[in-house]
């Protein structure tokens, strides 16, 4: 039974997952090497709770209870939990090193879940001492709002691990789906053409960015591909495209876009930098 969750990484995803864990009633350890990132995360979580209070979806008392469940730390030795969820840099070796360091100080039953959007869970688990307790738990941005969570089973992941993660996701109010480890899992695999075909239309000069987004939104998509890439982060989206493309043998139909690479190289990463396909500083889009 999961009572304590340790969330590693205080970026956007880690902050959102820590908020979810506390809201769901779990004792939450929020870890990051950078104390400034932890402070920023705490302020973000408090701001999100204040918005819920203003909408009468949370009381001030409930907010305080949630905040009291969160312990911030930059010390690895404090990260003792029933479940560890990492949301750190998207590099398999770095994730493996973190999990192994935590496995050395944690319970034999502790589960290690990666929030990776595209790295191989099987490949990651092979580097961990107890691969049966390693799985993917892929939340979507923004984690407190997006309902879907992909629970990813690697080749050595034990059934009990998957069942436990399903129960945790449901307690967080999410809609979990289970999939086997594969490049891009489900969502990022299916979504590649959504982004890539849109960018090909721009590269070929057939239309413009705003028109594509407006048309896709008019047909029922919540966001057009360019607005969505700006929200996700150009660097993250481009990295996923490369991982999926290479893992599938570099098919031409999934070749990463040159115009997206230009954006990444220029540091125009979307909302988080103020400019991507749209100018967010001026437009507020």
Secondary structure, DSSP 8 states (H G I E B T S, - for coil): ---EEEEE--SHHHHHHHHHHHHTT-EEEEE-S-HHHHHHHHHHHHHHHHHHHHTTSS-HHHHHHHHHTEEEES-GGG---SEEEE---S-HHHHHHHHHHHHTTS-TT-EEEE--SSS-HHHHHTTSTTGGGEEEEEE-SSTTT--EEEEEE-TT--HHHHHHHHHHHHHTT-EEEEEE--TTTTHHHHHHHHHHHHHHHHHTTSS-HHHHHHHHHHTT-SS-HHHHHHHH-HHHHHHHHHHHHHHTT--GGG---HHHHHHHHTT--BTTTTBSSSBHHHH--
